[in-house]
Amino acid sequence: QVQLVECGGGLGQAGGSRRVSCAASGRAFSTYAMGWVRQAPGKEREFVACISRGGGFIIYADSVKGRFSISRDNAKKMSYLQMNSLSPEDTAVYYCAADPDNTYGTRSSRNYDYWGQGTQVTVSS
């Protein structure tokens, strides 16, 4: 079992930056890939980024490429999503998720077995 807790959400302005964090407990952190997924009001969940178990392989959604950066610290059992050049379109609940079956992580939300409770990020124009 894996427990995930996000923090760092809040209200920001367009063009600003924010970092959301995900703390993991339970199963050894380095044994699963991590992903970040977001859900805006009235929309389906959208893949944002994922990072492999060791941190050396990363995938970004086209909508955040060049603006967001995912990372992980296996010693601290933490995953981070650094968000720069924020726009109102980035407003969403951000979830971290763990995929114990894939070394590299995937874009598909269905592959993630464990989810945090989410943290709200709101960007005003």
C-alpha positions as CSV (number, residue, x, y, z in Angstrom):
1,Q,0.0,0.0,0.0
2,V,1.0,3.6,-0.7
3,Q,-0.3,6.7,0.9
4,L,0.1,10.0,-0.9
5,V,-0.5,13.5,0.5
6,E,-0.2,16.6,-1.6
7,C,0.4,20.2,-0.4
8,G,1.4,23.5,-1.8
9,G,-1.7,24.5,-3.6
10,G,-3.2,27.9,-3.4
11,L,-4.1,31.1,-5.2
12,G,-1.6,32.8,-7.6
13,Q,-1.5,35.2,-10.5
14,A,-0.9,34.6,-14.1
15,G,2.7,34.5,-14.9
16,G,3.6,33.4,-11.4
17,S,5.1,30.2,-10.1
18,R,4.1,27.6,-7.6
19,R,5.4,24.3,-6.4
20,V,3.2,21.5,-5.2
21,S,4.6,18.6,-3.3
22,C,3.6,15.0,-2.7
23,A,4.7,13.1,0.4
24,A,4.6,9.3,0.2
25,S,4.5,6.6,2.8
26,G,4.1,2.9,2.9
27,R,5.8,0.8,0.2
28,A,9.4,1.8,-0.8
29,F,9.1,5.0,-2.7
30,S,11.8,4.0,-5.3
31,T,9.7,1.0,-6.4
32,Y,7.1,3.0,-8.3
33,A,6.9,5.7,-10.9
34,M,5.1,8.9,-10.0
35,G,2.7,11.0,-11.9
36,W,0.9,14.3,-11.6
37,V,-2.6,14.6,-13.0
38,R,-5.0,17.6,-12.8
39,Q,-8.7,18.1,-13.1
40,A,-10.3,21.4,-13.8
41,P,-14.0,22.1,-13.0
42,G,-16.3,20.3,-15.4
43,K,-13.4,18.6,-17.2
44,E,-11.9,15.1,-17.2
45,R,-8.6,14.4,-15.5
46,E,-5.7,15.4,-17.5
47,F,-2.2,14.0,-17.4
48,V,0.5,16.5,-16.5
49,A,3.8,14.8,-16.1
50,C,5.4,11.6,-14.9
51,I,8.8,10.5,-13.7
52,S,10.4,7.1,-13.6
53,R,11.4,5.2,-10.5
54,G,14.9,6.5,-10.6
55,G,14.0,9.9,-11.8
56,G,15.9,9.7,-15.1
57,F,13.0,9.4,-17.5
58,I,10.3,12.1,-17.6
59,I,7.2,12.8,-19.8
60,Y,5.3,16.0,-19.9
61,A,2.0,16.9,-21.4
62,D,2.3,19.3,-24.3
63,S,0.2,21.8,-22.5
64,V,2.9,22.2,-19.7
65,K,6.1,21.4,-21.5
66,G,8.7,24.1,-21.0
67,R,6.7,25.6,-18.0
68,F,6.4,22.7,-15.5
69,S,9.1,20.5,-14.0
70,I,8.6,17.2,-12.2
71,S,11.1,15.8,-9.8
72,R,11.5,13.3,-7.0
73,D,13.7,12.7,-4.0
74,N,13.7,9.0,-3.2
75,A,15.5,9.5,0.1
76,K,12.8,11.9,1.3
77,K,10.0,10.0,-0.4
78,M,8.8,13.2,-2.1
79,S,7.7,14.2,-5.5
80,Y,7.5,17.8,-6.7
81,L,5.8,19.7,-9.5
82,Q,7.3,23.1,-10.1
83,M,4.9,25.2,-12.1
84,N,6.2,28.4,-13.8
85,S,4.5,30.9,-16.2
86,L,1.1,29.9,-14.8
87,S,-2.0,30.8,-16.7
88,P,-5.7,30.7,-15.6
89,E,-6.0,27.6,-17.8
90,D,-3.8,25.8,-15.2
91,T,-6.4,26.2,-12.6
92,A,-7.3,22.7,-11.3
93,V,-7.0,20.2,-8.5
94,Y,-3.6,18.6,-8.8
95,Y,-3.2,15.0,-7.8
96,C,-0.1,13.0,-7.4
97,A,-0.3,9.3,-8.2
98,A,1.9,6.2,-7.9
99,D,2.3,3.5,-10.6
100,P,3.9,0.5,-9.1
101,D,3.8,-1.6,-12.3
102,N,5.7,0.6,-14.7
103,T,9.3,1.7,-14.3
104,Y,8.9,4.8,-16.4
105,G,5.4,5.9,-15.7
106,T,2.7,6.5,-18.3
107,R,0.3,9.2,-19.6
108,S,-2.7,7.1,-18.8
109,S,-4.4,7.9,-15.5
110,R,-5.8,4.4,-15.4
111,N,-2.4,2.9,-14.8
112,Y,-1.9,4.7,-11.5
113,D,-3.0,2.6,-8.5
114,Y,-2.6,5.1,-5.7
115,W,-3.8,8.7,-5.5
116,G,-3.5,11.6,-3.1
117,Q,-6.4,13.7,-2.1
118,G,-5.5,16.5,-4.4
119,T,-4.5,20.1,-3.9
120,Q,-6.3,23.1,-5.5
121,V,-4.3,25.5,-7.6
122,T,-6.1,28.6,-8.7
123,V,-4.6,31.1,-11.1
124,S,-6.1,34.5,-11.6
125,S,-5.7,36.6,-14.6
